[in-house]
């Protein structure tokens, strides 16, 4: 492994510019997933027939949609709410699971591209603190691993270490090689976007179902205890965003690090069980995100009275 | 870890587009189809239930008809048996009457025959007695004696009978 180093990057890297916008590898991968999903939807619609004897492809899609619909209905137990929440929950699940699984495909992380120049307005981090967890086969490379809070750089590849005084040209060529693809859910910005969508929609559903009385959960002057409970509820809503985002990002990113490390240590057979584990984790994380969103949507549309009745019933 | 608001907004739009296309092209048509199919199944189940109900009614009707037919058949059988019994009784009585009539007729015929036979025997006996008497006496006997002998013999025979 003379020329190979383990490259760990907690944030996505820009891979190309699009009309002056720097596109990161996670955005690029997520766009591919979105195009695949939209393409799949278009193909499905073109082949869709309203018949009692559907084709195997249509049957497969019907099975998935029916299973997800049943899953949503089992939580809401209300057809109107199910029809309202179902598209969101199903899309959360499909979007997340597809992005999780695309990170497990060969080539994702190992195909390299030169890093794009940073623009003022960019869809990529302004400064790449550390490279992605990848085995980079190239000439001596500086692998920089950065902790969440600290910005200090640790050099991992000791053998192939180059001094900082080395020629500027050679260093810039090596440093600019970054993975072309990166699972979108292994980027905190994507998981934050999904978390914000989920929490904002929770508030919208709450207001649309309960009207202004929804805010009584947050602002309540009936007693000092209720007032402080209201403040806690506000904090809770903000904490939901953090919880959603970091849970998904943490699990997927950790999985990718694990796979990269295992592949780096023993390339043959040993990573196989970890791939199986990551397939399971990818499914579970998609399910957890969707289920929690659904539960929060459902709870937001229930009045305090209904909730109390349910608790008493249970 | 670098949080980039343009990236977050881009991913929100990206998710929104996926949501829009999937809802429009997949979820809505499939849910409509599933709903229609559900309705069809419900209708078919209802029709099947109705058919079952009709079948049950037909079964009940069949059973009641069968019961009535059995009762009627039994009634007819009883009547026929009763009639047959009466007929048999009547036939028996008639046969008995016929038998008794034939018996009476036969008895009278027998008595008549007996009388005739007795008469012919009487004549034979008279004749024989006359022959015997002529042989015993060696001569002919007159009419008066002859008649007396015959009468005596007959009387003896009759008494012995």
Interface residues (C-beta under 8 A of the other chain):
Chain A: X10 X11 X12 X21 X24 X27 X30 X31 X34 X37 X38 X41 X42 X44 X45 X48 X50 X52 X61 X62 X65 X66 X69 X83 X86 X87 X88 X90 X91 X94 X95 X121 X122 X123 X124 X125 X126 X127 X129 X148 X184 X187 X188 X189 X190 X192 X193 X194 X196 X197
Chain B: X1 X2 X3 X4 X6 X7 X8 X9 X10 X11 X12 X14 X15 X17 X18 X19 X21 X22 X23 X24 X25 X26 X27 X29 X30 X31 X32 X33 X34 X36 X37 X40
